Structures are given as C-alpha cells and as structure tokens.
C-alpha cells in the first residue's frame, strides 16, 4: 500500500481489515470523486463497514437488520465518508460484507432512497445523493438573518436525538393498541395535510407526541408538550409555507419525512426496540444534518 492510500485509511479510522458495527457510524474505505451527470463510467464502489459478529446479527429480525443497515450507511453519508455521487457496493457485496439477506439489503436501500439519501439507477446501481440534493435544496436555503434560528433548530434536534431515540425504544416495549391507533391516525393526518397543500406541522408534532406517550412514562410526553410544535424545524424556519401554494418539491419532501415516520411506527408496532431506536435516530439525524449544512451555506453567503 502506498503512503497516500495508507494516509487515507488512517483518516477514515481503518487499520488493516478494520470493521464497524451495524447501526453505528462505521468506517469506510477510500471513496472515488463524485459522479457527474455526463460521466459514462461508473464510480468505484464506496466500501461499507463490516459487522464483526455475524451469528448475533442473524438472530435479529430482518426489519431490525434493515434499519440498522440504514443507520450505518446513512451515518456514513451524513458524515461525508461516502462522497456525494459515489456508487454504493452492489447488493451482493453488501450481503457479503454484512452477512445479511438480499431482502434486508433491498429494504435498506429502499428506505435510504425514500429518505433522499440514495438514488437507484436501474441497471447501474445505487449512488449517494447529497442531503440537500435529495431533499429539495430550494426548500433548505435561508437568509443570513435566519442563521441564529438555524443554529438553535440544530441544537434542539440534537436534544431530540438524545431523548426521542430512547423514547422510541421504550414505546416499542410498552405501547398499547390505542397508542398504535393514534400513531396511524397521525400518519394519515400528515398525508392528508400534505395532499391538501398544508405544512403538516400539527400532524408531525402529534406523531412524535404519541410516541412519547407510548413510553408510558409521563415525563417524555411532558417534555415534548412543553417544547410544543417549535420542535418541528419548518415551523420556525418556514412559517409562511402554510399559506403558500403547494409545490411538487415540497410535497415530495414531506412524503419522504412521513415515510421515515412510518418506519418508526412499524418498528414500534413490531415491538422491536432496536429497530425503533435506529429508525428514530435516522429520522432526526437526517433532519439535523440537512439544517446544519443549510446553516453553513447561509453563513458563507452572509
């Protein structure tokens, strides 16, 4: 290995055949430059971290594995360890790296695509998409005077990651049939609001509040209730959107947000605590990183 390659491996935290754990931000190998629209040749695959204990993983449910794989790859995308435009490993390569089935890999890639982090090109492969690119960048551009608000929104999202990921896990263990019915009702209300061109902030907040209540620990719900709808980023950053005509970009963005909600609800319904934790973390971390990058872009423009 030449010194340049060795340096790149050290920066990515890899020594020898370094491995990571599914569900955490694992290391990746060297990533080729981003693919341009005109590029004809595929970019060399970005390596995804390998989990160390296959046997333990195989005892888990397929849905848990898929969500942990989403979290692992998603973390690498958010951290920039997989470059925008880089091609992900093939399904067969991911199966071999993680010791999971093709069904698990396809479900994970489908969820990453629904979240706007990955784009699948039939017959070619799956490619990393920049967070802003995949989630309607025009919706995430802010004026310099909004920088302080952006930073505070990111700070609140960090708080929510610490609280709501554990709340989701507890909800999976303790939820009642009534809790599940209320979650589904909130998801339906979100879809209905989006279809009618509304911002769906109320339904968004209601979903997260129901998850908090499903923990059967009143302090989780009390905390979210005290924070109110301002925990929803677009309630503070784009308050005028409620009265604006719906755009295709915005409706697509909101559909992707609710798809992430559905992954959380499914894991809770299946009483899969680890999957619920991973799905909630992915949802909130995606939102945090989009706003963090938007804040950086706004600061540069100021």
SULSULJO-V245540 format. One record per helix or strand of 2 or more residues. SS is the DSSP state (H for helix, E for strand). FROM is the first residue (numbers start at 1). LEN is the number of residues. If there is no record, write none. Layout:
# SULSULJO-V245540
SS,FROM,LEN
SS,FROM,LEN
This chain:
# SULSULJO-V245540
H,3,9
H,54,5
H,62,17
E,87,2
H,91,8
H,102,13
E,118,4
E,125,4
H,131,4
H,137,4
H,144,31
H,177,19
H,201,13
H,218,14
H,233,5
H,239,5
H,248,22
H,273,29
